[in-house]
Amino acid sequence: MKTYDAKDVVVTFGNVYITGFAEDLVTCAKDEDMFTSSVGAQGDVVVNTTNNPLGTISITLQATSPQIGYLRECAKNGTYAACYVTNKNLGERSGGSQARVKNYPESEYGAEVGDRTFEIQVFDYEEENI
């Protein structure tokens, strides 16, 4: 039997382990469906394979995360690096060897400081069982 524990989720960008996650932690998704289909006037179906390898990883960090400065610098400098999200207990890994931080996160200040969400575009996105 497998058990999920958020502490088992490991996120890396380049050779840096990301820490200081907010409650939402991380999401990973392929940007486009694997195929599209169309139906002709006589009912013939055509399946079109999508060759789009892009995916997006969104990392939500607390404002005190020590890696916010690093990720901001990567966004500013256009740094390309590997980005992976791994959970060995569930046997899952998402990401790819070529990724880039899309932009700076929104900064929110009020009665409480807001979280910082970084979107990372992965150019060779894959999901695999490990």
DSSP file (Angstrom, degrees, kcal/mol; ACC not computed):
  #  RESIDUE AA STRUCTURE BP1 BP2  ACC     N-H-->O    O-->H-N    N-H-->O    O-->H-N    TCO  KAPPA ALPHA  PHI   PSI    X-CA   Y-CA   Z-CA
    1    1 A M              0   0    0      0, 0.0     2,-0.3     0, 0.0     0, 0.0   0.000 360.0 360.0 360.0 135.3    0.0    0.0    0.0
    2    2 A K        -     0   0    0     88,-0.1     2,-0.4     2,-0.0    88,-0.1  -0.778 360.0-160.1-100.8 145.0    1.3    3.5   -0.9
    3    3 A T        -     0   0    0     -2,-0.3     2,-0.4    86,-0.1    86,-0.0  -0.985  13.3-133.5-125.0 134.1    0.8    6.5    1.2
    4    4 A Y        +     0   0    0     -2,-0.4     2,-0.4    86,-0.1     3,-0.0  -0.708  26.1 172.4 -86.4 135.3    1.0   10.1    0.1
    5    5 A D    >   -     0   0    0     -2,-0.4     3,-2.5     1,-0.1     4,-0.3  -0.966  32.1-140.9-139.8 124.5    3.0   12.6    2.2
    6    6 A A  G >  S+     0   0    0     -2,-0.4     3,-1.5     1,-0.3    -1,-0.1   0.770 101.4  67.4 -56.7 -26.3    3.6   16.1    0.9
    7    7 A K  G 3  S+     0   0    0      1,-0.3    -1,-0.3    -3,-0.0    -3,-0.0   0.682  90.7  63.5 -68.3 -16.4    7.1   15.9    2.4
    8    8 A D  G <  S+     0   0    0     -3,-2.5    80,-0.6    79,-0.1     2,-0.5   0.543  79.4 100.8 -84.1  -7.3    8.0   13.2   -0.2
    9    9 A V  E <   -A   87   0A   0     -3,-1.5     2,-0.5    -4,-0.3    78,-0.2  -0.690  54.9-169.7 -83.1 124.8    7.5   15.7   -3.1
   10   10 A V  E     -A   86   0A   0     76,-2.9    76,-3.0    -2,-0.5     2,-0.4  -0.966   4.5-170.7-119.2 127.8   10.9   16.9   -4.3
   11   11 A V  E     -A   85   0A   0      7,-0.5     7,-2.9    -2,-0.5     2,-0.4  -0.971   6.2-179.2-119.5 130.9   11.2   19.8   -6.8
   12   12 A T  E     -AB  84  17A   0     72,-2.3    72,-1.6    -2,-0.4     2,-0.4  -0.977  15.6-172.3-127.9 144.1   14.4   20.8   -8.5
   13   13 A F  E >  S-AB  83  16A   0      3,-2.1     3,-1.6    -2,-0.4     2,-0.3  -0.969  77.9 -32.2-130.3 117.5   15.3   23.6  -10.9
   14   14 A G  T 3  S-     0   0    0     68,-3.3    70,-0.1    -2,-0.4    67,-0.1  -0.589 125.1 -35.1  67.0-134.9   18.8   23.1  -12.2
   15   15 A N  T 3  S+     0   0    0     -2,-0.3     2,-0.5    -3,-0.1    -1,-0.2   0.173 115.8 107.8-100.8  16.7   20.8   21.6   -9.4
   16   16 A V  E <   -B   13   0A   0     -3,-1.6    -3,-2.1    51,-0.0     2,-0.5  -0.835  63.2-140.6-103.3 128.3   18.8   23.5   -6.7
   17   17 A Y  E     -B   12   0A   0     -2,-0.5     2,-0.4    -5,-0.2    -5,-0.2  -0.740  21.8-134.8 -82.7 128.5   16.3   21.9   -4.5
   18   18 A I        +     0   0    0     -7,-2.9    -7,-0.5    -2,-0.5     2,-0.3  -0.709  32.6 169.1 -88.2 133.7   13.2   24.1   -4.0
   19   19 A T        +     0   0    0     -2,-0.4    48,-0.4     1,-0.1    -9,-0.0  -0.824  41.8  63.9-134.9 172.6   12.0   24.5   -0.4
   20   20 A G        -     0   0    0     -2,-0.3    42,-3.1     1,-0.1    45,-0.3   0.875  65.9-175.5  79.8  39.9    9.5   26.6    1.5
   21   21 A F  E     -C   61   0A   0     40,-0.3    40,-0.3    -3,-0.1    -1,-0.1  -0.312  18.7-131.9 -70.6 149.7    6.4   25.6   -0.2
   22   22 A A  E >   -     0   0A   0     38,-2.5     3,-0.8     3,-0.2    38,-0.1  -0.213  43.7 -82.5 -83.2-175.7    3.0   27.1    0.4
   23   23 A E  E 3  S+     0   0A   0      1,-0.2    -2,-0.1    -2,-0.1    38,-0.0   0.842 129.4  53.3 -62.0 -35.0   -0.1   25.0    1.0
   24   24 A D  E 3  S-     0   0A   0      1,-0.2     2,-0.9    37,-0.0    -1,-0.2   0.663  82.1-179.2 -78.6 -15.8   -0.8   24.5   -2.7
   25   25 A L  E <   -     0   0A   0     -3,-0.8    35,-3.0    35,-0.3     2,-0.3  -0.353  46.2 -24.1  61.0 -94.3    2.8   23.2   -3.3
   26   26 A V  E     -C   59   0A   0     -2,-0.9     2,-0.3    33,-0.2    33,-0.2  -0.998  45.1-159.2-154.5 148.2    3.1   22.4   -7.0
   27   27 A T  E     -C   58   0A   0     31,-2.0    31,-2.5    -2,-0.3     2,-0.4  -0.982   9.1-166.6-129.4 147.2    1.1   21.5  -10.2
   28   28 A C  E     +C   57   0A   0     -2,-0.3     2,-0.3    29,-0.2    29,-0.2  -0.996  15.7 160.0-132.3 135.4    2.3   19.8  -13.3
   29   29 A A  E     -C   56   0A   0     27,-1.8    27,-2.9    -2,-0.4     2,-0.3  -0.978  40.8-117.1-157.7 142.7    0.5   19.6  -16.7
   30   30 A K  E     -C   55   0A   0     -2,-0.3    25,-0.3    25,-0.3    24,-0.1  -0.601  30.9-134.1 -71.6 139.9    1.1   19.0  -20.3
   31   31 A D  S    S+     0   0    0     23,-2.3     2,-0.3    -2,-0.3    24,-0.1   0.729  81.0  25.7 -74.1 -22.7    0.1   22.2  -22.2
   32   32 A E  S    S-     0   0    0     22,-0.5    -1,-0.1    20,-0.2    18,-0.0  -0.976  89.3 -93.7-142.3 152.0   -1.9   20.4  -25.0
   33   33 A D        -     0   0    0     -2,-0.3    19,-0.2     1,-0.1     3,-0.1  -0.192  36.1-117.1 -59.8 157.6   -3.8   17.1  -25.4
   34   34 A M  S    S+     0   0    0      1,-0.1    16,-2.5    15,-0.1     2,-0.3   0.712  91.6   0.1 -70.8 -21.4   -1.9   14.2  -27.0
   35   35 A F  E     -H   49   0B   0     14,-0.3     2,-0.3    16,-0.0    14,-0.2  -0.984  59.0-145.5-158.1 163.1   -4.2   14.2  -30.0
   36   36 A T  E     -H   48   0B   0     12,-2.3    12,-3.4    -2,-0.3     2,-0.3  -0.910  17.5-154.6-125.6 160.0   -7.2   15.9  -31.5
   37   37 A S  E     -H   47   0B   0     -2,-0.3     2,-0.3    10,-0.2    10,-0.2  -0.965   7.0-168.8-134.8 153.8  -10.0   14.2  -33.6
   38   38 A S  E     -H   46   0B   0      8,-2.2     8,-2.7    -2,-0.3     2,-0.5  -0.988  12.2-143.9-140.4 150.6  -12.3   15.4  -36.3
   39   39 A V  E     -H   45   0B   0     -2,-0.3     6,-0.2     6,-0.2     5,-0.0  -0.959  16.1-140.0-118.7 128.9  -15.4   13.8  -37.9
   40   40 A G    >   -     0   0    0      4,-3.0     3,-1.9    -2,-0.5     6,-0.0  -0.221  35.6 -93.3 -79.1 174.0  -16.2   14.2  -41.5
   41   41 A A  T 3  S+     0   0    0      1,-0.3    -1,-0.1     2,-0.1    -2,-0.0   0.758 126.6  48.7 -60.5 -26.9  -19.7   14.7  -43.0
   42   42 A Q  T 3  S-     0   0    0      2,-0.1    -1,-0.3     0, 0.0    -2,-0.0   0.245 125.0 -98.1 -99.7  12.8  -20.0   11.0  -43.6
   43   43 A G  S <  S+     0   0    0     -3,-1.9     2,-0.2     1,-0.3    -2,-0.1   0.492  71.8 149.0  89.4   2.9  -18.9   10.0  -40.1
   44   44 A D        -     0   0    0     -5,-0.0    -4,-3.0     1,-0.0     2,-0.4  -0.525  36.6-143.8 -72.2 136.6  -15.3    9.2  -40.9
   45   45 A V  E     -H   39   0B   0     -6,-0.2     2,-0.5    -2,-0.2    -6,-0.2  -0.858  13.5-167.6-107.0 135.1  -13.0    9.9  -38.0
   46   46 A V  E     -H   38   0B   0     -8,-2.7    -8,-2.2    -2,-0.4     2,-0.5  -0.987   7.4-156.3-119.1 128.4   -9.5   11.3  -38.3
   47   47 A V  E     -H   37   0B   0     -2,-0.5     2,-0.6   -10,-0.2   -10,-0.2  -0.921   7.7-159.2-105.6 125.0   -7.2   11.3  -35.3
   48   48 A N  E     -H   36   0B   0    -12,-3.4   -12,-2.3    -2,-0.5     2,-0.3  -0.912  12.6-136.7-108.3 116.9   -4.4   13.9  -35.4
   49   49 A T  E     -H   35   0B   0     -2,-0.6     2,-0.5   -14,-0.2   -14,-0.3  -0.540  16.4-137.8 -71.2 132.0   -1.3   13.3  -33.2
   50   50 A T        -     0   0    0    -16,-2.5   -18,-0.1    -2,-0.3    -1,-0.1  -0.818  14.9-169.4 -93.2 126.3   -0.2   16.4  -31.4
   51   51 A N        +     0   0    0     -2,-0.5    -1,-0.1     2,-0.0   -17,-0.1   0.091  42.0 129.0-102.3  22.4    3.6   16.8  -31.4
   52   52 A N        -     0   0    0    -19,-0.2   -20,-0.2     1,-0.1    -2,-0.1  -0.697  35.2-174.4 -80.8 114.5    3.6   19.7  -28.9
   53   53 A P        +     0   0    0      0, 0.0    72,-2.0     0, 0.0    -1,-0.1   0.356  40.5 123.2 -91.4   7.3    6.1   18.7  -26.1
   54   54 A L        +     0   0    0     70,-0.2   -23,-2.3   -24,-0.1   -22,-0.5  -0.362  30.5 168.2 -76.5 147.4    5.4   21.7  -23.9
   55   55 A G  E     -CD  30 122A   0     67,-2.1    67,-3.3   -25,-0.3     2,-0.4  -0.954  23.1-134.8-146.5 164.5    4.3   21.5  -20.3
   56   56 A T  E     -CD  29 121A   0    -27,-2.9   -27,-1.8    -2,-0.3     2,-0.5  -0.988   8.6-166.4-128.9 133.2    4.0   23.8  -17.3
   57   57 A I  E     -CD  28 120A   0     63,-2.5    63,-2.9    -2,-0.4     2,-0.6  -0.980   9.5-161.7-114.6 123.6    5.1   23.4  -13.7
   58   58 A S  E     -CD  27 119A   0    -31,-2.5   -31,-2.0    -2,-0.5     2,-0.5  -0.934   4.1-165.5-109.0 122.1    3.6   25.9  -11.2
   59   59 A I  E     -CD  26 118A   0     59,-2.8    59,-2.7    -2,-0.6     2,-0.6  -0.925   3.5-159.6-110.5 123.0    5.5   26.2   -7.9
   60   60 A T  E     - D   0 117A   0    -35,-3.0   -38,-2.5    -2,-0.5   -35,-0.3  -0.909  17.8-179.3-107.2 117.7    3.8   28.0   -5.1
   61   61 A L  E     -CD  21 116A   0     55,-3.4    55,-3.0    -2,-0.6   -40,-0.3  -0.818  31.3-111.0-116.1 151.2    6.2   29.2   -2.4
   62   62 A Q    >   -     0   0    0    -42,-3.1     3,-2.2    -2,-0.3    53,-0.1  -0.476  39.9-109.5 -69.8 153.7    5.8   31.0    0.9
   63   63 A A  T 3  S+     0   0    0      1,-0.3    -1,-0.1    51,-0.2    52,-0.1   0.689 118.1  57.1 -61.4 -17.6    7.2   34.5    0.8
   64   64 A T  T 3  S+     0   0    0    -44,-0.1    -1,-0.3     4,-0.0    51,-0.0   0.353  73.2 132.1 -95.8   5.0   10.0   33.4    3.0
   65   65 A S    X   -     0   0    0     -3,-2.2     3,-1.3   -45,-0.3     4,-0.3  -0.350  57.2-138.9 -59.1 132.8   11.3   30.6    0.8
   66   66 A P  T 3  S+     0   0    0      0, 0.0     4,-0.4     0, 0.0     3,-0.2   0.660  98.1  59.9 -68.3 -14.2   15.1   30.8    0.4
   67   67 A Q  T 3> S+     0   0    0    -48,-0.4     4,-2.5     1,-0.2     5,-0.2   0.443  75.5  91.5 -95.4   1.1   14.9   29.9   -3.3
   68   68 A I  H <> S+     0   0    0     -3,-1.3     4,-2.5     1,-0.2     5,-0.2   0.933  88.4  49.0 -60.3 -45.4   12.7   32.9   -4.3
   69   69 A G  H  > S+     0   0    0     -4,-0.3     4,-2.3    -3,-0.2    -1,-0.2   0.906 111.2  50.2 -59.7 -42.6   15.8   35.0   -5.1
   70   70 A Y  H  > S+     0   0    0     -4,-0.4     4,-2.3     2,-0.2    -2,-0.2   0.934 112.2  46.2 -61.3 -47.7   17.3   32.2   -7.1
   71   71 A L  H  X S+     0   0    0     -4,-2.5     4,-2.1     2,-0.2    -2,-0.2   0.867 111.3  52.5 -66.7 -36.1   14.1   31.7   -9.2
   72   72 A R  H  X S+     0   0    0     -4,-2.5     4,-2.7    -5,-0.2    -1,-0.2   0.919 110.1  48.7 -63.1 -43.2   13.8   35.5   -9.8
   73   73 A E  H  X S+     0   0    0     -4,-2.3     4,-2.7     2,-0.2    -2,-0.2   0.895 109.4  52.3 -63.4 -40.0   17.3   35.6  -11.0
   74   74 A C  H  X>S+     0   0    0     -4,-2.3     5,-2.1     2,-0.2     4,-0.9   0.901 111.4  47.1 -62.6 -40.4   16.7   32.7  -13.3
   75   75 A A  H ><5S+     0   0    0     -4,-2.1     3,-0.5     2,-0.2    -2,-0.2   0.940 114.0  47.5 -64.2 -47.0   13.6   34.5  -14.7
   76   76 A K  H 3<5S+     0   0    0     -4,-2.7    -2,-0.2     1,-0.2    -1,-0.2   0.892 117.9  40.5 -61.1 -42.9   15.6   37.7  -15.2
   77   77 A N  H 3<5S-     0   0    0     -4,-2.7    -1,-0.2    -5,-0.2    -2,-0.2   0.512 106.2-121.2 -88.4  -5.7   18.6   36.0  -16.9
   78   78 A G  T <<5 -     0   0    0     -4,-0.9     2,-0.2    -3,-0.5    -3,-0.2   0.880  42.5-171.7  67.8  37.0   16.6   33.6  -19.0
   79   79 A T      < -     0   0    0     -5,-2.1    22,-0.5    -6,-0.2     2,-0.4  -0.432  13.3-151.5 -68.3 130.2   18.2   30.6  -17.5
   80   80 A Y  E     + E   0 100A   0     -2,-0.2     2,-0.3    20,-0.1    20,-0.2  -0.880  32.4 145.9 -98.6 133.8   17.5   27.2  -19.1
   81   81 A A  E     - E   0  99A   0     18,-2.2    18,-1.3    -2,-0.4     2,-0.2  -0.977  51.8 -85.1-157.5 165.2   17.7   24.3  -16.7
   82   82 A A  E     -     0   0A   0     -2,-0.3   -68,-3.3    16,-0.2     2,-0.4  -0.535  40.5-166.8 -71.9 144.3   16.2   20.9  -16.0
   83   83 A C  E     +AE  13  96A   0     13,-2.6    13,-2.2   -70,-0.2     2,-0.4  -0.973  11.3 170.3-138.1 122.8   13.1   21.0  -13.8
   84   84 A Y  E     -AE  12  95A   0    -72,-1.6   -72,-2.3    -2,-0.4     2,-0.5  -0.983  24.7-158.4-135.5 144.5   11.6   17.9  -12.2
   85   85 A V  E     -AE  11  94A   0      9,-2.9     9,-2.5    -2,-0.4     2,-0.4  -0.991  27.1-177.0-117.0 120.4    8.9   17.2   -9.7
   86   86 A T  E     +AE  10  93A   0    -76,-3.0   -76,-2.9    -2,-0.5     2,-0.4  -0.952  24.9 179.0-127.2 137.6    9.5   13.7   -8.1
   87   87 A N  E  >> -AE   9  92A   0      5,-2.8     5,-2.1    -2,-0.4     4,-1.3  -0.840   6.0-177.6-132.0  97.3    7.5   11.7   -5.6
   88   88 A K  T  45S+     0   0    0    -80,-0.6    -1,-0.1    -2,-0.4   -79,-0.1   0.829  80.7  60.6 -65.7 -32.4    9.4    8.4   -5.1
   89   89 A N  T  45S+     0   0    0      1,-0.2    -1,-0.2   -81,-0.2   -86,-0.1   0.900 115.1  34.0 -63.7 -39.6    6.8    7.0   -2.7
   90   90 A L  T  45S-     0   0    0     -3,-0.3    -1,-0.2     2,-0.1    -2,-0.2   0.583 111.0-124.1 -88.0 -11.4    4.1    7.2   -5.4
   91   91 A G  T  <5 +     0   0    0     -4,-1.3    39,-1.7     1,-0.2     2,-0.4   0.871  63.6 134.1  73.5  37.9    6.7    6.4   -8.1
   92   92 A E  E   < +EF  87 129A   0     -5,-2.1    -5,-2.8    37,-0.3     2,-0.3  -0.932  30.0 177.1-125.0 145.2    6.0    9.5  -10.2
   93   93 A R  E     -EF  86 128A   0     35,-2.0    35,-2.7    -2,-0.4     2,-0.3  -0.975   4.6-178.4-144.7 133.2    8.2   12.1  -11.9
   94   94 A S  E     +EF  85 127A   0     -9,-2.5    -9,-2.9    -2,-0.3     2,-0.3  -0.956  39.6  53.3-128.4 147.0    7.2   15.0  -14.1
   95   95 A G  E     -EF  84 126A   0     31,-1.9    31,-2.1    -2,-0.3     2,-0.3  -0.937  60.5-111.9 135.7-154.6    9.2   17.6  -15.9
   96   96 A G  E     -E   83   0A   0    -13,-2.2   -13,-2.6    -2,-0.3    29,-0.1  -0.983  26.3 -99.3-171.8 175.1   12.1   17.7  -18.4
   97   97 A S  E    S+     0   0A   0     -2,-0.3     2,-0.5    27,-0.3   -13,-0.1   0.567 106.1  54.7 -86.7 -10.2   15.7   18.6  -19.1
   98   98 A Q  E     +     0   0A   0    -15,-0.1    25,-3.0   -16,-0.1    26,-0.6  -0.951  69.7 140.6-128.7 111.4   15.0   22.0  -20.8
   99   99 A A  E     -EG  81 122A   0    -18,-1.3   -18,-2.2    -2,-0.5     2,-0.3  -0.962  26.4-163.3-147.6 161.9   12.9   24.5  -18.8
  100  100 A R  E     -EG  80 121A   0     21,-2.1    21,-2.4    -2,-0.3     2,-0.4  -0.992  30.4-111.6-149.7 140.1   12.7   28.2  -18.1
  101  101 A V  E     - G   0 120A   0    -22,-0.5    19,-0.2    -2,-0.3   -23,-0.1  -0.605  28.0-150.6 -72.4 124.5   11.0   30.4  -15.5
  102  102 A K        -     0   0    0     17,-3.0     2,-0.3    -2,-0.4    -1,-0.1   0.888  59.2 -33.6 -67.8 -42.0    8.3   32.4  -17.4
  103  103 A N  S    S-     0   0    0     16,-0.5    16,-0.3     0, 0.0    -1,-0.1  -0.953  73.6 -67.3-165.0 174.7    8.1   35.5  -15.3
  104  104 A Y        -     0   0    0     -2,-0.3     2,-0.1     1,-0.1    15,-0.1  -0.447  58.0-109.1 -70.0 153.5    8.4   37.0  -11.8
  105  105 A P        -     0   0    0      0, 0.0     2,-0.2     0, 0.0    13,-0.1  -0.440  35.5 -95.6 -79.2 160.3    5.7   36.0   -9.4
  106  106 A E        -     0   0    0     11,-0.3     2,-0.5    -2,-0.1    11,-0.3  -0.519  36.5-142.5 -68.7 143.9    3.0   38.3   -8.2
  107  107 A S        -     0   0    0     -2,-0.2     2,-0.5     9,-0.1     9,-0.1  -0.955  17.7-172.1-112.1 127.4    3.8   39.9   -4.9
  108  108 A E        +     0   0    0     -2,-0.5     6,-2.8     7,-0.2     2,-0.4  -0.975   5.4 179.8-124.2 128.2    0.9   40.5   -2.5
  109  109 A Y        +     0   0    0     -2,-0.5     2,-0.2     4,-0.2     4,-0.2  -0.993  27.6 110.1-128.1 133.5    1.2   42.4    0.8
  110  110 A G  S    S-     0   0    0     -2,-0.4     3,-0.1     2,-0.4    -2,-0.0  -0.701  88.7 -30.0-163.8-143.8   -1.7   43.0    3.2
  111  111 A A  S    S+     0   0    0     -2,-0.2     2,-0.3     1,-0.1    -2,-0.0   0.839 139.6  22.8 -59.2 -31.5   -2.6   41.9    6.7
  112  112 A E  S    S-     0   0    0      0, 0.0    -2,-0.4     0, 0.0     2,-0.3  -0.967  94.7-107.8-130.7 149.8   -0.7   38.7    5.7
  113  113 A V        -     0   0    0     -2,-0.3    -4,-0.2    -4,-0.2   -50,-0.2  -0.572  39.0-126.0 -76.4 139.8    2.0   38.3    3.1
  114  114 A G        -     0   0    0     -6,-2.8   -51,-0.2    -2,-0.3    -6,-0.2  -0.360  22.6 -98.8 -84.0 164.8    0.8   36.4    0.0
  115  115 A D        -     0   0    0    -53,-0.1     2,-0.5    -2,-0.1   -53,-0.2  -0.274  30.1-127.3 -73.1 165.6    2.4   33.3   -1.6
  116  116 A R  E     -D   61   0A   0    -55,-3.0   -55,-3.4    -9,-0.1     2,-0.6  -0.981  20.0-163.3-119.3 121.8    4.7   33.5   -4.6
  117  117 A T  E     -D   60   0A   0     -2,-0.5     2,-0.5   -11,-0.3   -11,-0.3  -0.928   1.8-166.3-111.5 122.3    3.8   31.4   -7.6
  118  118 A F  E     -D   59   0A   0    -59,-2.7   -59,-2.8    -2,-0.6     2,-0.5  -0.898   8.6-150.8-103.9 131.0    6.4   30.7  -10.3
  119  119 A E  E     -D   58   0A   0     -2,-0.5   -17,-3.0   -16,-0.3     2,-0.5  -0.896  11.6-165.2-100.3 129.6    5.4   29.3  -13.7
  120  120 A I  E     -DG  57 101A   0    -63,-2.9   -63,-2.5    -2,-0.5     2,-0.5  -0.963  10.6-145.6-117.9 121.3    8.1   27.2  -15.4
  121  121 A Q  E     -DG  56 100A   0    -21,-2.4   -21,-2.1    -2,-0.5     2,-0.5  -0.748  12.0-157.0 -85.6 126.1    7.7   26.3  -19.0
  122  122 A V  E >   -DG  55  99A   0    -67,-3.3   -67,-2.1    -2,-0.5     3,-0.6  -0.924   6.2-165.1-107.1 124.4    9.2   22.8  -19.8
  123  123 A F  T 3  S+     0   0    0    -25,-3.0   -24,-0.1    -2,-0.5    -1,-0.1   0.592  88.6  32.6 -89.1 -12.5   10.1   22.4  -23.4
  124  124 A D  T 3  S-     0   0    0    -26,-0.6   -27,-0.3   -69,-0.1    -1,-0.2  -0.324  86.8-178.6-134.5  51.5   10.5   18.6  -23.3
  125  125 A Y    <   +     0   0    0    -72,-2.0     2,-0.3    -3,-0.6   -29,-0.2  -0.238   6.7 163.9 -63.6 135.2    7.8   17.7  -20.8
  126  126 A E  E     -F   95   0A   0    -31,-2.1   -31,-1.9     2,-0.0     2,-0.4  -0.986  26.7-150.4-144.6 152.9    7.2   14.1  -19.8
  127  127 A E  E     +F   94   0A   0     -2,-0.3     2,-0.3   -33,-0.2   -33,-0.2  -0.991  28.3 169.3-121.2 136.7    5.5   12.2  -17.0
  128  128 A E  E     -F   93   0A   0    -35,-2.7   -35,-2.0    -2,-0.4     2,-0.4  -0.981  36.5-117.2-147.0 156.6    6.9    8.8  -16.0
  129  129 A N  E      F   92   0A   0     -2,-0.3   -37,-0.3   -37,-0.2   -38,-0.1  -0.772 360.0 360.0 -89.0 137.3    6.7    6.1  -13.5
  130  130 A I              0   0    0    -39,-1.7   -38,-0.2    -2,-0.4   -39,-0.1   0.387 360.0 360.0-120.1 360.0    9.9    5.6  -11.6
